[in-house]
Amino acid sequence: RRFKGVTLMPNIGYGSDKKTKYRSPTGFYKFLVRCPADLEMLLMHNEKYAVEIAHSVGAKKRKEIVARADQLRLQVTNRFARMRAEENE
C-alpha cells in the first residue's frame, strides 16, 4: 500500500520502451567522438546516430570535428561548445 507524502520507488513499469531506449528526444542515439577520425564510423549511419563531442576535446579539434560532421551530414549535439561569439556568426 502507498502512504501519502512518500516518494515513489522505481518499479518494473517505469522503464522505457525497447524501441526508444537510449534515444534523445530528437530520435538519435548519442555517439561520443574524441577525434575527427571517429566520424568515419558513422558514414552510413547519419540517420540513426548524432555526434556528441567529448568534453576533453579542445577548441581547434572541435572545429575540425564540426566541419567534417557537416560534410558527412551528421548532427552534432554540442556544436557550439567552446566556440567564441565571433566565430559562430
C-alpha positions as CSV (number, residue, x, y, z in Angstrom):
1,R,0.0,0.0,0.0
2,R,1.1,3.6,-0.6
3,F,1.3,6.2,2.1
4,K,0.7,9.9,1.5
5,G,3.8,12.0,1.0
6,V,6.1,9.1,0.4
7,T,8.3,9.2,-2.7
8,L,7.6,6.5,-5.3
9,M,10.1,3.7,-5.6
10,P,11.4,2.6,-9.0
11,N,9.4,-0.4,-10.2
12,I,9.5,-2.6,-13.3
13,G,6.8,-0.5,-15.0
14,Y,8.9,2.7,-15.2
15,G,11.3,1.5,-17.9
16,S,11.5,2.9,-21.4
17,D,10.2,1.2,-24.5
18,K,12.8,-1.0,-26.1
19,K,12.5,0.7,-29.4
20,T,13.1,4.2,-28.0
21,K,15.5,3.3,-25.1
22,Y,18.8,5.4,-25.0
23,R,17.5,7.7,-27.7
24,S,17.5,11.5,-27.3
25,P,14.2,13.4,-27.8
26,T,15.3,14.2,-31.4
27,G,15.3,10.4,-32.2
28,F,19.1,9.9,-32.4
29,Y,21.4,7.7,-30.4
30,K,24.4,9.6,-29.0
31,F,27.9,8.7,-30.3
32,L,30.9,10.1,-28.4
33,V,33.7,11.5,-30.6
34,R,37.2,12.3,-29.5
35,C,38.9,12.9,-32.8
36,P,37.8,13.6,-36.4
37,A,38.7,10.0,-37.5
38,D,35.9,8.7,-35.2
39,L,33.4,10.3,-37.6
40,E,34.2,7.9,-40.4
41,M,32.4,5.1,-38.5
42,L,29.2,7.0,-38.8
43,L,29.5,7.4,-42.6
44,M,26.4,5.2,-43.3
45,H,24.6,5.8,-40.1
46,N,23.8,9.6,-40.2
47,E,20.1,8.9,-39.9
48,K,20.4,7.0,-36.6
49,Y,23.3,8.5,-34.6
50,A,24.1,12.0,-33.5
51,V,27.6,13.1,-32.7
52,E,28.5,14.3,-29.2
53,I,32.0,15.8,-28.9
54,A,33.8,14.7,-25.7
55,H,34.4,17.3,-23.1
56,S,38.2,16.8,-23.2
57,V,38.4,18.0,-26.8
58,G,39.9,21.4,-27.4
59,A,38.5,24.2,-29.5
60,K,40.8,23.7,-32.5
61,K,39.9,20.0,-32.8
62,R,36.2,20.8,-32.2
63,K,36.3,23.0,-35.3
64,E,37.7,20.1,-37.4
65,I,35.1,17.7,-36.0
66,V,32.2,20.0,-36.7
67,A,33.4,20.8,-40.2
68,R,33.8,17.1,-41.0
69,A,30.4,16.3,-39.5
70,D,28.8,18.9,-41.8
71,Q,30.4,17.2,-44.8
72,L,29.0,13.8,-43.7
73,R,25.6,15.3,-42.9
74,L,25.8,14.3,-39.2
75,Q,24.0,16.1,-36.4
76,V,26.3,17.5,-33.6
77,T,24.5,17.8,-30.2
78,N,27.1,20.2,-28.6
79,R,28.1,22.0,-31.8
80,F,28.6,25.5,-30.2
81,A,30.5,24.4,-27.1
82,R,33.8,26.2,-26.6
83,M,33.2,28.5,-29.6
84,R,33.7,32.2,-29.4
85,A,30.8,34.5,-30.3
86,E,32.7,36.0,-33.3
87,E,33.3,32.5,-34.8
88,N,29.7,31.4,-34.6
89,E,28.5,34.2,-36.9
